[in-house]
């Protein structure tokens, strides 16, 4: 990451891959941290990955729909009939009984009522509730939307915020989302559309209207709709409801582009005889690159690169970068090493 990517005069954001790496290190060092970001940017997914990468159990808790007693326990009269104690319940009980390394994830903390936040505060500040001590193997992590997102966030109590070692803002990253899309069987037309117009990943707009706008989460929903094989008369309104009418029209255009695209299977079957048709629109070329990347594996890497080398270098780089991010084994092929050596000076 370059210095210009790290330091920004307005805000410092981290990509999903950086959050995953940094968050895993923080969890392994038992340091609590808070992640903020727009709705649908992938906060919960990242924190679930972090728990998995750190080989920790995960307690997913939702303060926004919880009562203060969920984080303090329920008062119960003791057998002597003279005093009461708080009995841990639910997620709190699980945390107190944890024996293995565990991430206690407080989701949407900023949307929780102040009384519920205050109940969480003792957990975060003192790591204990009344006479119950949180085991050292439990690490607290939280996430919240921002106030400007109109997601019901009022604020987070200052003593709660300052308990976290750092507050990280999760941003959108094109390469991370494309890699996620390939791993999760998102359709090639969707990945081609996002590759062609990366601004769609950051087109989220908070509104009081009952409409959706594009975000990593809603684009993933659009991909699942596309994978259902819906007829056009059903797919078009479904996509409009998923990401908004304007962006749905653009995405549907990419779906129709597939009819004018060279057949990627035929191209890979006889790569040395493949000739790229002249005059193809940029949208077609982006979709063709993604379609080749979808089919790439270690065994056919030479054929993929042979086909891609019929295109301009920027298209080659986009597709090959997507291939190796999706399958690290492709980096170890002779074809990839040859391509990298041939074009190294261009990307220095």
C-alpha positions as CSV (number, residue, x, y, z in Angstrom):
1,X,0.0,0.0,0.0
2,X,1.4,3.4,-1.0
3,X,1.7,6.3,1.4
4,X,-1.1,8.1,-0.5
5,X,-3.3,5.2,0.1
6,X,-2.5,5.1,3.8
7,X,-2.8,8.8,4.7
8,X,-5.8,10.8,3.7
9,X,-6.5,14.4,4.7
10,X,-10.1,13.6,5.6
11,X,-10.3,10.1,6.8
12,X,-8.3,6.9,6.9
13,X,-10.1,3.8,5.7
14,X,-9.0,0.2,5.6
15,X,-9.9,-2.3,2.9
16,X,-11.5,-5.6,3.8
17,X,-8.2,-7.5,3.3
18,X,-6.3,-5.0,5.5
19,X,-9.0,-5.2,8.2
20,X,-8.9,-9.0,8.1
21,X,-5.2,-9.0,8.5
22,X,-5.0,-6.3,11.1
23,X,-8.0,-7.5,13.0
24,X,-6.6,-11.0,13.3
25,X,-3.4,-9.6,14.9
26,X,-5.4,-7.5,17.3
27,X,-7.6,-10.5,18.3
28,X,-4.5,-12.7,18.8
29,X,-3.1,-10.0,21.1
30,X,-6.5,-9.8,22.9
31,X,-7.0,-6.2,22.1
32,X,-10.6,-4.9,21.7
33,X,-11.3,-2.8,18.6
34,X,-14.3,-1.1,16.9
35,X,-15.1,-1.1,13.2
36,X,-17.4,1.6,11.7
37,X,-18.7,1.9,8.1
38,X,-21.7,2.4,5.9
39,X,-24.4,-0.2,5.8
40,X,-23.7,-3.2,3.6
41,X,-19.9,-2.6,3.4
42,X,-19.1,-6.0,4.9
43,X,-18.3,-5.3,8.6
44,X,-19.9,-8.5,9.9
45,X,-18.4,-10.7,7.2
46,X,-14.9,-9.3,7.9
47,X,-15.3,-9.9,11.7
48,X,-16.5,-13.4,11.1
49,X,-13.4,-14.0,8.9
50,X,-11.2,-12.6,11.6
51,X,-12.6,-15.0,14.2
52,X,-12.1,-17.9,11.8
53,X,-8.5,-16.8,10.9
54,X,-7.6,-16.5,14.5
55,X,-9.2,-19.9,15.2
56,X,-11.4,-18.3,17.9
57,X,-15.0,-19.2,18.7
58,X,-17.5,-16.4,17.9
59,X,-20.3,-15.0,20.1
60,X,-22.4,-12.8,17.8
61,X,-24.4,-10.4,20.0
62,X,-26.9,-7.7,19.0
63,X,-27.1,-4.9,21.6
64,X,-29.6,-3.0,19.4
65,X,-32.3,-5.6,20.1
66,X,-31.1,-6.4,23.6
67,X,-32.1,-5.2,27.1
68,X,-29.5,-3.9,29.7
69,X,-30.2,-7.2,31.6
70,X,-28.7,-9.2,28.7
71,X,-25.3,-7.7,29.6
72,X,-25.8,-7.4,33.4
73,X,-27.7,-10.5,34.2
74,X,-31.1,-11.0,35.7
75,X,-31.6,-10.2,39.4
76,X,-32.5,-13.3,41.4
77,X,-33.3,-13.7,45.1
78,X,-30.8,-16.0,46.8
79,X,-31.7,-19.0,49.0
80,X,-31.2,-17.0,52.2
81,X,-34.0,-14.7,51.1
82,X,-32.0,-11.7,52.2
83,X,-30.1,-10.6,49.1
84,X,-30.2,-10.8,45.3
85,X,-27.5,-11.4,42.8
86,X,-27.4,-11.0,39.0
87,X,-27.6,-14.3,37.1
88,X,-25.8,-14.3,33.7
89,X,-28.0,-15.2,30.7
90,X,-27.6,-15.7,27.0
91,X,-24.5,-14.3,25.4
92,X,-23.1,-13.1,28.7
93,X,-23.4,-16.6,30.2
94,X,-21.6,-18.1,27.1
95,X,-18.7,-15.5,27.5
96,X,-18.3,-16.2,31.2
97,X,-18.1,-20.0,30.6
98,X,-15.7,-19.7,27.7
99,X,-12.7,-22.0,27.9
100,X,-11.3,-21.6,24.4
101,X,-10.2,-18.3,22.7
102,X,-13.4,-16.4,21.8
103,X,-14.4,-13.3,20.0
104,X,-17.4,-11.5,21.7
105,X,-18.8,-9.4,18.8
106,X,-21.1,-6.6,19.6
107,X,-22.8,-5.8,16.3
108,X,-24.5,-2.4,15.6
109,X,-23.4,-1.1,18.9
110,X,-24.0,2.5,17.9
111,X,-27.7,1.8,17.3
112,X,-28.2,0.4,20.9
113,X,-30.0,2.6,23.4
114,X,-27.7,4.4,25.9
115,X,-28.9,2.2,28.8
116,X,-27.8,-0.9,26.9
117,X,-24.5,0.7,25.9
118,X,-23.9,1.5,29.6
119,X,-24.5,-2.1,30.5
120,X,-21.9,-3.1,27.9
121,X,-19.5,-0.5,29.3
122,X,-18.8,-2.5,32.5
123,X,-17.9,-5.5,30.4
124,X,-15.6,-3.5,28.2
125,X,-14.0,-1.3,31.0
126,X,-13.7,-3.8,33.8
127,X,-14.1,-7.1,32.0
128,X,-16.5,-8.1,34.8
129,X,-20.1,-7.9,35.7
130,X,-20.7,-7.7,39.5
131,X,-18.8,-10.7,40.9
132,X,-18.4,-12.4,37.5
133,X,-15.1,-12.0,35.7
134,X,-14.8,-12.3,31.9
135,X,-12.2,-15.0,31.1
136,X,-8.9,-13.7,29.6
137,X,-9.6,-15.9,26.5
138,X,-12.4,-13.6,25.5
139,X,-11.7,-10.5,23.3
140,X,-14.4,-7.9,22.6
141,X,-14.9,-6.5,19.1
142,X,-17.7,-4.2,18.0
143,X,-19.1,-2.7,14.8
144,X,-21.4,0.3,14.1
145,X,-22.7,2.3,11.2
146,X,-21.9,6.0,11.1
147,X,-24.3,8.8,12.1
148,X,-24.4,10.1,8.5
149,X,-25.7,6.8,7.2
150,X,-29.2,7.4,8.7
151,X,-29.1,3.9,10.2
152,X,-30.4,4.8,13.6
153,X,-27.0,5.6,15.1
154,X,-27.2,8.3,17.7
155,X,-23.8,8.1,19.3
156,X,-21.5,5.8,21.3
157,X,-20.8,6.7,24.9
158,X,-17.3,8.2,25.3
159,X,-16.2,5.7,28.0
160,X,-17.3,2.9,25.6
161,X,-15.4,4.4,22.6
162,X,-12.2,5.0,24.5
163,X,-12.1,1.4,25.7
164,X,-11.3,0.1,22.2
165,X,-7.6,0.2,21.3
166,X,-8.5,1.6,17.9
167,X,-11.5,2.6,15.8
168,X,-11.2,1.5,12.2
169,X,-13.3,2.7,9.3
170,X,-14.0,0.0,6.7
171,X,-14.0,1.2,3.2
172,X,-14.7,-0.5,-0.2
173,X,-12.0,-2.1,-2.3
174,X,-12.6,-3.3,-5.9
175,X,-10.0,-6.1,-5.9
176,X,-11.2,-7.5,-2.5
177,X,-14.9,-7.4,-3.7
178,X,-14.1,-9.1,-7.0
179,X,-12.1,-11.8,-5.2
180,X,-15.0,-12.3,-2.8
181,X,-17.3,-12.5,-5.7
182,X,-15.4,-15.2,-7.5
183,X,-15.1,-17.2,-4.2
184,X,-18.8,-17.0,-3.7
185,X,-20.0,-17.8,-7.2
186,X,-21.2,-14.3,-8.2
187,X,-22.1,-14.3,-11.9
188,X,-19.5,-13.1,-14.5
189,X,-21.8,-10.4,-15.7
190,X,-22.0,-8.8,-12.3
191,X,-18.2,-8.9,-11.8
192,X,-17.7,-7.5,-15.3
193,X,-20.1,-4.6,-14.5
194,X,-18.4,-3.8,-11.3
195,X,-15.0,-4.0,-12.9
196,X,-16.1,-1.7,-15.7
197,X,-17.6,0.8,-13.2
198,X,-16.0,0.4,-9.8
199,X,-17.9,3.5,-8.5
200,X,-21.0,1.3,-8.2
201,X,-19.4,-0.1,-5.0
202,X,-19.5,3.3,-3.3
203,X,-22.8,4.5,-4.7
204,X,-24.7,3.9,-1.5
205,X,-27.0,6.8,-0.6
206,X,-28.9,7.0,2.7
207,X,-32.5,7.9,2.1
208,X,-35.8,7.9,3.8
209,X,-37.4,6.4,0.7
210,X,-38.1,2.7,0.6
211,X,-35.5,2.0,-2.1
212,X,-32.1,0.3,-2.2
213,X,-28.8,1.7,-3.6
214,X,-25.7,-0.2,-4.5
215,X,-23.3,-1.4,-1.8
216,X,-21.2,-4.6,-1.5
217,X,-24.1,-6.3,0.3
218,X,-26.9,-5.2,-2.2
219,X,-24.7,-6.1,-5.2
220,X,-24.2,-9.6,-3.7
221,X,-28.0,-9.8,-3.4
222,X,-28.2,-8.8,-7.1
223,X,-25.8,-11.6,-7.9
224,X,-27.9,-14.2,-6.1
225,X,-31.0,-13.0,-8.0
226,X,-29.1,-13.5,-11.3
227,X,-28.0,-17.0,-10.2
228,X,-31.7,-18.0,-9.8
229,X,-32.2,-18.1,-13.6
230,X,-35.2,-15.7,-13.5
231,X,-36.8,-14.8,-16.8
232,X,-36.1,-11.2,-17.9
233,X,-39.6,-9.9,-17.0
234,X,-38.9,-11.0,-13.3
235,X,-35.2,-10.3,-13.2
236,X,-35.4,-6.6,-14.2
237,X,-37.7,-5.5,-11.4
238,X,-35.9,-7.7,-8.9
239,X,-32.6,-6.1,-9.8
240,X,-34.2,-2.6,-9.6
241,X,-35.4,-3.4,-6.1
242,X,-31.9,-4.7,-5.1
243,X,-29.7,-1.9,-6.3
244,X,-31.9,0.9,-7.7
245,X,-33.4,1.4,-11.2
246,X,-30.5,3.2,-12.8
247,X,-27.8,0.7,-11.7
248,X,-30.1,-2.2,-12.5
249,X,-30.4,-1.0,-16.1
250,X,-26.6,-0.8,-16.4
251,X,-26.2,-4.3,-14.9
252,X,-28.9,-5.7,-17.2
253,X,-27.0,-4.2,-20.1
254,X,-24.0,-6.3,-19.1
255,X,-26.1,-9.4,-19.0
256,X,-27.3,-8.8,-22.6
257,X,-23.7,-8.1,-23.6
258,X,-22.9,-11.8,-23.2
259,X,-24.7,-12.4,-26.5
260,X,-22.0,-10.4,-28.4
261,X,-19.0,-11.7,-26.5
262,X,-16.6,-14.2,-27.9
263,X,-17.2,-17.7,-26.5
264,X,-14.6,-18.1,-23.7
265,X,-14.8,-21.9,-23.7
266,X,-14.0,-22.0,-27.4
267,X,-11.2,-19.5,-27.0
268,X,-9.6,-21.6,-24.2
269,X,-10.0,-24.8,-26.2
270,X,-7.8,-23.5,-29.1
271,X,-6.0,-20.5,-27.5
272,X,-3.3,-20.3,-30.2
273,X,-5.9,-19.9,-32.9
274,X,-8.1,-17.4,-31.0
275,X,-8.4,-14.0,-32.7
276,X,-10.0,-11.2,-30.8
277,X,-12.7,-9.5,-32.9
278,X,-12.0,-5.9,-33.7
279,X,-14.2,-3.1,-32.5
280,X,-15.6,-4.7,-29.3
281,X,-16.9,-2.2,-26.8
282,X,-15.1,-1.8,-23.5
283,X,-18.0,-3.4,-21.6
284,X,-17.7,-6.6,-23.8
285,X,-13.9,-6.7,-23.2
286,X,-14.4,-6.4,-19.4
287,X,-16.9,-9.2,-19.4
288,X,-14.7,-11.4,-21.6
289,X,-11.8,-10.9,-19.2
290,X,-13.8,-11.8,-16.2
291,X,-15.2,-14.9,-18.0
292,X,-11.7,-16.1,-18.7
293,X,-10.7,-15.5,-15.1
294,X,-13.7,-17.5,-13.9
295,X,-12.4,-20.5,-15.9
296,X,-8.8,-20.2,-14.9
297,X,-6.9,-22.8,-12.9
298,X,-3.4,-24.0,-12.6
299,X,-3.8,-26.6,-15.4
300,X,-5.0,-24.2,-18.0
301,X,-3.1,-21.1,-17.0
302,X,-1.0,-21.1,-20.2
303,X,-4.2,-21.1,-22.4
304,X,-5.8,-18.3,-20.3
305,X,-2.7,-16.1,-20.7
306,X,-2.4,-16.9,-24.4
307,X,-6.0,-15.7,-24.9
308,X,-5.6,-12.6,-22.7
309,X,-2.5,-11.6,-24.5
310,X,-4.6,-10.8,-27.6
311,X,-5.9,-7.8,-25.6
312,X,-4.4,-4.6,-24.4
313,X,-2.1,-4.8,-21.4
314,X,-4.5,-3.2,-18.9
315,X,-7.2,-5.8,-19.7
316,X,-4.6,-8.6,-19.2
317,X,-3.5,-7.2,-15.9
318,X,-7.0,-6.9,-14.6
319,X,-7.9,-10.5,-15.5
320,X,-4.6,-12.0,-14.3
321,X,-4.7,-10.2,-11.0
322,X,-8.2,-11.5,-10.5
323,X,-7.0,-15.0,-11.3
324,X,-4.1,-15.1,-8.9
325,X,-6.1,-13.5,-6.1
326,X,-8.7,-16.2,-6.5
327,X,-6.3,-19.1,-6.8
328,X,-2.8,-18.7,-5.4
329,X,-1.6,-21.9,-7.1
330,X,-1.8,-20.0,-10.4
331,X,1.1,-17.8,-9.3
332,X,3.4,-20.9,-9.4
333,X,2.8,-21.7,-13.0
334,X,5.4,-21.2,-15.7
335,X,2.8,-19.2,-17.7
336,X,2.2,-16.7,-15.0
337,X,6.0,-16.3,-14.2
338,X,6.7,-15.7,-17.9
339,X,3.9,-13.1,-18.2
340,X,5.1,-11.3,-15.0
341,X,8.7,-11.2,-16.2
342,X,7.7,-9.9,-19.6
343,X,5.6,-7.1,-18.2
344,X,7.4,-6.4,-14.9
345,X,8.8,-3.1,-16.1
346,X,5.4,-1.8,-17.0
347,X,4.1,-2.2,-13.4
348,X,7.1,-1.0,-11.5
